[in-house]
Amino acid sequence: MNRPADIPHETYERAVTLCRRFRNASNQEELVARVLMALDTKPGRAGLTNQQAAALKFIERYQDEHQAGPTYDEIKDALGLASKSGVHRLVHALIERGALNALPSRWRSVSIRRAA
């Protein structure tokens, strides 16, 4: 595929590299979302899907009320998801995006990454 004239060479090369890195994405929409999130270096909520934004809002509200992160079951119930695997995908997409912090193998370790 040739680089479109309106996209800078460096941006195009980085996008190609990211496409290769995310080649295990389940579909083209997920691939595009991951590449766009990776190209945006500033953490924040821009570029989130509606479901990711809803999850982030719930986690933030829960953390403010309980001074701890919610469990995957609590997120699942709040968002009306059928399984915890959907929560896992959402949480890890938010971690990749830079909106959340999480400690591996720790219960309730998900927390909002606050802007400095």
ZIZI-V814442 format. One record per pair of residues at least 24 apart in sequence whose C-alpha atoms are under 8 Angstrom apart, sorted by the first residue. I is the first residue (numbers start at 0). J is the second residue. Records with the same first field share a line. If there is no record, write none. Layout:
I: J, J
This chain:
13: 38
14: 38
36: 96
37: 95, 96
41: 97
42: 96, 97, 98, 114
43: 96, 97, 98, 114
44: 98
50: 89
51: 89, 90, 92, 93
53: 78
54: 78, 89, 90
55: 93, 98, 111
58: 110, 111
59: 110, 111
62: 110
67: 107, 108, 110
68: 107, 108, 109, 110
69: 107, 109
70: 106, 107
